[in-house]
Amino acid sequence: MKITDTIRYAGVNDHQVEFARNVAQRMGTIIPVEDINTLGDIITNYDQIVAGMGHGMSSNNAKFNEELEKLVKELY
């Protein structure tokens, strides 16, 4: 695959693909893109894809803010 005049090939090793597949299956926290032709659709539909992933993970930022708020309230 020609990327630019100086970059002739861009790819990953098989173990990286396998790792990405496993994380997607077990954790549901990534969206592997194995076919570059699907990348545009995945980017366009990202919000809908993520909403349907059902990974059940909460935002670390939200959790941090809640805990910080509790600590601050305890100080006053």
N, C-alpha and C positions, 0 to 999 in steps of 0.2 A: 504494500500500500504506500503510495507516494503522498507524503504530507506537505513538504515544501521541496525546493530544489536541493536543500542540504539534508533534509530528514527524509529518508526513504521508507522507514518502517517505524511504526509505533505499536507496541504491544506489551503484553504481560506474560509472565511465566504461567504454566499450568497450575502451579500450587497457589498462585494469587487468585486465579479464577475459582479454584476449588474453595479457597478460604472465603471469598466473597459470597459464593453460593451458600456455604454453610452458615455464615453470619445472617444472611437474608432469611434462610429457612429457620434457623434456631432462635434468633433474636428479633427478627422482623424490623431491624433498624437501618437497613441500607437497601438501596435499589440497584442491583448490579445491571450494568448495560453491556451485554455481550455482542450486540449487533449495533454498530454505529448508526445504522439507518433508523433505529428506534429512539435515538437520543433526543431528537427534537420533540417528538411526541411525549417522551417522559418529562422533559423540561416543561413543556406547555401544560401538561396535566399533572404536574408535581403535587399540587395541593390535594387534588382528588385521590391520587395514588396513596399519599401519606395518610389521608383521612381513613382510607380503607384498609390500611395495613394492620390495624388492631394490635399493635405491639404493647399497648398498655403501659408504656413508660411515661412518667411525668417529666415535665421540664425541670432540669436541674436549677435553672434560674428562678423559677417560681418557688421551688422547694427551699432554696437558699433564702429568698426574700421572706418567706413565711417564718422560717426559723430565726432570721435576723430580727424581724419585727417582734417576735416573742421575747427575745433577749433584751431588746431595747425597752419594751414595756415592763419587764421585770426590774430594770434599773430605775424606773421612775415610779 
